[in-house]
Amino acid sequence: MDHARQVVELIQSGLNPGSARARGSLSLVPLFGGAPAKEYLLASEAIASGQLTISEMGAGTVPEILAHNQADLPVLLLDGEHVEGAMQNRVLNVTVLVAANQKTVLPVACVERGRWHYEDRSAFAPSADITYSRLRSKNAAAAAMSARRERGRGVDQHEVWADVSAKHAEIGVDESATGAMRHAYEQRRGDLEEMTSSFSQPEAGQTGVIACVGGSAVALDAFDRPETLAKLWSRLVSGYAMDALGTPQARVYDDAARAFLEAAASSETSSHEGVGLGRDVVLTSPTTVGHALTWEGGVVHLAIFTTGERNDRGTRAGGRIASPRGRRRLQRFPD
């Protein structure tokens, strides 16, 4: 199977946008469609049932942690998955499907610069929030470069720390003794809950979402089935809301979602062996970066982010752009 072509075709014609819902500067555009894979569990439910443990590697190493799946089904962990505990909190660099009854080393980045010791628990537990999209975008770009250079899925740890510190400053975190990303969510929980209150659950049959902040598309997450999105919904939306805090409200134009999809579909693609099961497809364009995990004929998770760069009309990808007739023809890159 041509995995890269499968992903591009899904972006081009397999995902259908619905009508945006908005609250303040955050707008969410539902996506419908997808390519189903076989059954799997999510990390949060596998940990809750005692079938998955995530721990440090031996004495501990910052860019790697260990997942032990004792379930009879694979377990899915998302890029941006925020796990807390052990010697310091981490986020996952790429989406991973851990095989049934197997151990897998997970590529991660530290989001708690000032701690390197055990506190309450030796194992990791999933946070209530998925990482905000700006940091996920930066990590996706770094992991894409690493994959194409056959250097795993490493990211720039110092850039991660710098971005978390910048986020603290942007939203007015009063105090964070360890520089932990979770303190940003904890201290602005009330504002996040107020913003997300209009997005209590996805629509019936919805498999994905495009998040728009201040009128511009910043992130896309799409899954192979509605059930996966529904289970992850509140954690994902909390991450999008963190991006939106302090951003001025702006209209989302009707063609913004389709333009974001078109930009992603024009990507240069490459296919790589997954960290766990499946194949990772990396997608990079002048204005977007992303990845997709394909497995057993399905696209389990597709994630696309704006890079923050400007396109030929001086606007951000997926933002306030011209009508389709006014855009240049998209270029397809070889697989």
C-alpha positions as CSV (number, residue, x, y, z in Angstrom):
1,M,0.0,0.0,0.0
2,D,1.2,3.5,-0.8
3,H,0.7,5.0,2.7
4,A,1.6,8.5,1.8
5,R,-0.9,8.6,-1.1
6,Q,-3.6,7.2,1.2
7,V,-3.0,10.1,3.6
8,V,-3.0,12.7,0.9
9,E,-6.2,11.4,-0.6
10,L,-7.8,11.4,2.8
11,I,-6.9,15.1,3.2
12,Q,-8.1,15.9,-0.3
13,S,-11.4,14.1,-0.4
14,G,-12.0,12.0,2.6
15,L,-12.5,14.7,5.2
16,N,-15.6,16.9,4.9
17,P,-15.8,20.1,7.0
18,G,-19.0,21.2,8.7
19,S,-20.0,24.5,10.2
20,A,-17.7,26.2,12.8
21,R,-18.7,26.6,16.4
22,A,-17.1,29.6,18.2
23,R,-16.4,30.9,21.7
24,G,-14.3,34.0,22.0
25,S,-11.2,33.7,19.9
26,L,-11.5,29.9,19.5
27,S,-13.5,28.3,16.7
28,L,-13.8,24.6,16.0
29,V,-14.6,23.2,12.5
30,P,-15.9,19.6,12.6
31,L,-14.6,17.1,10.2
32,F,-16.4,14.0,9.0
33,G,-15.1,10.9,7.2
34,G,-12.0,8.8,7.7
35,A,-10.3,5.5,7.1
36,P,-11.0,3.0,9.9
37,A,-8.4,0.6,11.2
38,K,-8.7,-2.4,13.5
39,E,-9.6,-2.0,17.2
40,Y,-7.3,-0.5,19.8
41,L,-7.4,1.1,23.2
42,L,-6.5,4.6,24.3
43,A,-3.6,5.2,26.7
44,S,-5.9,6.8,29.4
45,E,-8.3,3.9,29.5
46,A,-5.5,1.3,29.4
47,I,-3.7,3.0,32.3
48,A,-7.0,3.2,34.3
49,S,-7.6,-0.5,33.8
50,G,-4.0,-1.4,34.8
51,Q,-3.2,-2.8,31.4
52,L,-0.6,-0.1,30.5
53,T,2.2,1.3,32.5
54,I,4.6,4.1,31.5
55,S,7.8,4.5,33.4
56,E,11.3,5.9,33.2
57,M,14.0,4.1,31.3
58,G,16.2,2.5,34.0
59,A,17.7,5.4,36.0
60,G,16.0,7.8,33.7
61,T,16.8,9.5,30.4
62,V,15.1,12.8,29.3
63,P,14.2,12.0,25.7
64,E,12.9,8.4,26.3
65,I,10.3,6.7,28.5
66,L,9.0,3.1,28.4
67,A,5.5,1.9,27.7
68,H,4.5,-1.6,28.7
69,N,1.3,-2.8,27.2
70,Q,-0.2,-5.8,28.9
71,A,-3.5,-5.7,27.0
72,D,-4.6,-8.0,24.2
73,L,-5.1,-4.9,22.0
74,P,-2.7,-2.2,20.8
75,V,-2.7,1.1,22.8
76,L,-2.7,4.5,21.1
77,L,-0.8,7.5,22.5
78,L,-1.0,10.8,20.7
79,D,1.7,13.3,19.8
80,G,1.4,16.0,22.5
81,E,0.2,13.4,25.0
82,H,1.1,15.0,28.3
83,V,2.1,12.5,31.0
84,E,2.9,13.5,34.5
85,G,4.9,12.0,37.4
86,A,8.0,9.9,37.6
87,M,11.2,12.1,37.5
88,Q,9.7,14.9,35.4
89,N,6.7,15.5,33.2
90,R,7.0,14.7,29.5
91,V,5.1,15.1,26.2
92,L,5.1,12.6,23.4
93,N,6.9,13.7,20.2
94,V,4.8,11.6,17.8
95,T,1.7,9.4,17.8
96,V,2.5,5.8,18.7
97,L,0.5,2.6,18.6
98,V,2.1,0.2,21.2
99,A,1.6,-3.5,20.2
100,A,-0.4,-5.8,22.4
101,N,1.6,-7.5,25.2
102,Q,4.8,-5.5,24.2
103,K,7.1,-2.9,25.5
104,T,7.9,0.2,23.4
105,V,10.4,3.0,24.0
106,L,8.5,6.4,23.5
107,P,10.3,9.5,22.2
108,V,9.4,12.4,24.4
109,A,10.4,15.9,25.5
110,C,10.6,17.3,29.0
111,V,8.0,20.0,29.9
112,E,9.2,20.4,33.5
113,R,12.7,21.9,33.4
114,G,13.3,22.2,37.2
115,R,12.7,18.7,38.4
116,W,14.7,15.5,38.1
117,H,13.5,13.3,41.0
118,Y,10.6,11.1,42.0
119,E,7.8,12.7,44.0
120,D,4.3,11.2,44.4
121,R,4.5,8.4,41.9
122,S,7.1,6.4,40.0
123,A,4.9,5.8,37.0
124,F,3.4,8.3,34.6
125,A,-0.3,9.2,34.4
126,P,-2.0,11.0,31.6
127,S,-2.7,14.7,32.2
128,A,-6.2,16.2,31.8
129,D,-4.9,18.3,28.9
130,I,-3.2,17.6,25.5
131,T,-0.3,20.0,24.8
132,Y,-1.2,23.3,23.2
133,S,-0.8,23.4,19.4
134,R,2.1,25.8,19.0
135,L,4.4,23.4,20.9
136,R,3.0,20.4,19.1
137,S,3.7,22.2,15.8
138,K,7.3,22.8,16.7
139,N,7.8,19.3,17.9
140,A,6.2,17.9,14.7
141,A,8.6,19.9,12.6
142,A,11.6,18.7,14.6
143,A,10.4,15.1,14.6
144,A,9.8,15.2,10.9
145,M,13.4,16.4,10.2
146,S,14.7,13.6,12.5
147,A,12.6,11.0,10.8
148,R,13.8,12.1,7.3
149,R,17.4,12.0,8.5
150,E,16.8,8.5,10.0
151,R,17.6,9.9,13.5
152,G,14.4,8.6,15.3
153,R,11.9,11.2,16.4
154,G,14.0,13.6,18.5
155,V,13.1,17.2,19.1
156,D,15.0,20.3,20.3
157,Q,14.7,20.1,24.1
158,H,16.0,23.6,24.6
159,E,13.3,25.0,22.2
160,V,10.7,23.1,24.1
161,W,11.7,24.6,27.4
162,A,11.9,28.1,25.8
163,D,8.3,27.7,24.4
164,V,6.9,26.6,27.7
165,S,8.6,29.5,29.4
166,A,7.2,31.8,26.7
167,K,3.7,30.4,27.3
168,H,4.0,31.0,31.0
169,A,4.9,34.7,30.3
170,E,2.1,35.1,27.7
171,I,-0.7,34.0,30.0
172,G,0.7,35.4,33.3
173,V,1.7,32.3,35.2
174,D,2.4,33.7,38.7
175,E,4.7,31.0,40.0
176,S,6.2,27.7,38.8
177,A,9.0,26.3,40.9
178,T,9.8,23.6,38.3
179,G,8.8,25.5,35.1
180,A,6.2,22.8,34.5
181,M,3.8,23.2,31.5
182,R,1.0,21.9,33.7
183,H,1.1,25.1,35.9
184,A,-0.1,27.1,32.9
185,Y,-3.2,24.9,32.7
186,E,-3.7,24.9,36.5
187,Q,-3.5,28.6,36.9
188,R,-5.8,29.4,34.0
189,R,-8.2,26.5,34.5
190,G,-11.2,28.8,35.1
191,D,-10.6,30.7,31.8
192,L,-10.0,27.4,29.9
193,E,-13.2,25.9,31.2
194,E,-15.2,29.1,30.3
195,M,-13.9,28.9,26.8
196,T,-14.4,25.2,26.3
197,S,-17.9,25.2,27.8
198,S,-19.4,25.8,24.4
199,F,-17.7,22.7,23.1
200,S,-18.9,20.0,25.5
201,Q,-18.8,17.2,22.9
202,P,-18.3,16.6,19.2
203,E,-21.1,16.2,16.8
204,A,-22.6,12.9,16.0
205,G,-20.4,11.1,13.5
206,Q,-17.6,13.6,13.8
207,T,-14.1,12.1,13.4
208,G,-11.9,15.2,13.4
209,V,-11.6,18.9,14.1
210,I,-9.8,22.0,12.7
211,A,-9.0,24.4,15.5
212,C,-8.9,28.1,14.5
213,V,-7.5,30.8,16.8
214,G,-8.2,34.5,16.1
215,G,-9.6,33.6,12.7
216,S,-6.7,31.4,11.5
217,A,-6.5,27.6,11.4
218,V,-3.7,26.4,13.7
219,A,-4.3,22.6,14.1
220,L,-6.1,19.6,12.7
221,D,-6.7,16.3,14.5
222,A,-8.6,13.6,12.7
223,F,-9.1,9.9,13.7
224,D,-10.2,6.7,12.1
225,R,-13.5,6.6,14.0
226,P,-15.8,8.9,15.9
227,E,-15.4,7.0,19.2
228,T,-11.7,7.9,19.4
229,L,-12.4,11.6,19.0
230,A,-15.2,11.5,21.5
231,K,-12.9,10.0,24.2
232,L,-10.1,12.5,23.5
233,W,-12.4,15.5,23.0
234,S,-12.1,17.4,26.2
235,R,-8.3,17.0,26.5
236,L,-7.8,18.1,22.9
237,V,-10.1,21.1,23.2
238,S,-8.3,22.2,26.4
239,G,-5.1,22.3,24.4
240,Y,-6.7,24.4,21.6
241,A,-8.1,26.8,24.2
242,M,-4.6,27.3,25.7
243,D,-3.5,28.5,22.3
244,A,-6.5,30.9,22.2
245,L,-6.0,32.6,25.6
246,G,-5.3,36.3,25.1
247,T,-5.9,36.2,21.4
248,P,-8.3,38.8,19.9
249,Q,-11.5,37.5,18.5
250,A,-11.8,37.3,14.7
251,R,-14.1,35.8,12.1
252,V,-13.4,32.4,10.6
253,Y,-14.0,32.7,6.9
254,D,-16.1,30.1,5.2
255,D,-13.3,28.7,3.1
256,A,-10.6,28.7,5.9
257,A,-11.0,24.9,6.7
258,R,-10.9,23.9,3.1
259,A,-7.9,26.1,2.4
260,F,-6.1,24.5,5.4
261,L,-6.8,21.1,4.0
262,E,-5.6,22.1,0.5
263,A,-2.3,23.5,2.0
264,A,-1.7,20.2,3.8
265,A,-2.6,18.2,0.7
266,S,0.1,20.0,-1.2
267,S,2.8,18.7,1.2
268,E,6.0,16.9,0.4
269,T,5.5,13.4,1.9
270,S,7.7,10.6,3.2
271,S,6.8,7.3,4.8
272,H,8.7,5.8,7.8
273,E,8.5,2.8,10.0
274,G,6.4,3.7,13.0
275,V,7.8,3.9,16.5
276,G,5.4,1.1,17.4
277,L,2.9,-0.5,15.0
278,G,2.1,1.0,11.6
279,R,3.7,3.5,9.3
280,D,4.3,7.2,10.0
281,V,3.7,9.6,7.1
282,V,5.4,12.9,7.4
283,L,3.9,15.9,5.6
284,T,5.6,19.3,5.2
285,S,4.5,22.3,3.1
286,P,5.6,26.0,3.2
287,T,2.9,26.7,5.7
288,T,2.0,23.4,7.4
289,V,3.7,20.5,9.1
290,G,2.1,17.2,10.2
291,H,2.1,13.5,10.4
292,A,-0.2,10.5,10.1
293,L,-0.1,7.0,11.6
294,T,-1.4,4.4,9.2
295,W,-2.1,0.8,10.3
296,E,-4.1,-2.1,9.0
297,G,-5.6,-0.2,6.1
298,G,-6.7,2.8,8.2
299,V,-5.4,6.3,9.1
300,V,-5.5,6.0,12.9
301,H,-4.5,9.6,13.6
302,L,-3.8,12.6,11.3
303,A,-2.3,15.8,12.8
304,I,-1.6,18.9,10.9
305,F,-0.4,22.3,12.2
306,T,0.3,25.7,10.9
307,T,4.0,26.6,11.0
308,G,3.2,30.3,11.5
309,E,5.0,31.2,8.3
310,R,3.4,33.4,5.7
311,N,2.0,32.3,2.4
312,D,2.2,34.2,-0.9
313,R,-0.7,36.5,0.1
314,G,0.9,37.5,3.4
315,T,-1.5,35.6,5.6
316,R,-1.2,32.5,7.8
317,A,-2.2,29.1,6.4
318,G,-5.9,28.6,6.8
319,G,-6.6,32.1,7.9
320,R,-8.0,35.1,6.1
321,I,-7.4,34.1,2.5
322,A,-8.9,34.7,-0.9
323,S,-11.6,32.5,-2.5
324,P,-10.5,29.3,-4.2
325,R,-10.5,31.0,-7.6
326,G,-8.0,33.5,-6.4
327,R,-5.5,30.9,-5.1
328,R,-2.6,29.6,-7.0
329,R,-2.8,26.0,-8.2
330,L,-1.5,23.6,-5.5
331,Q,1.7,21.7,-6.3
332,R,1.9,18.0,-5.6
333,F,5.2,16.6,-4.4
334,P,6.5,13.1,-5.0
335,D,6.1,10.5,-2.3
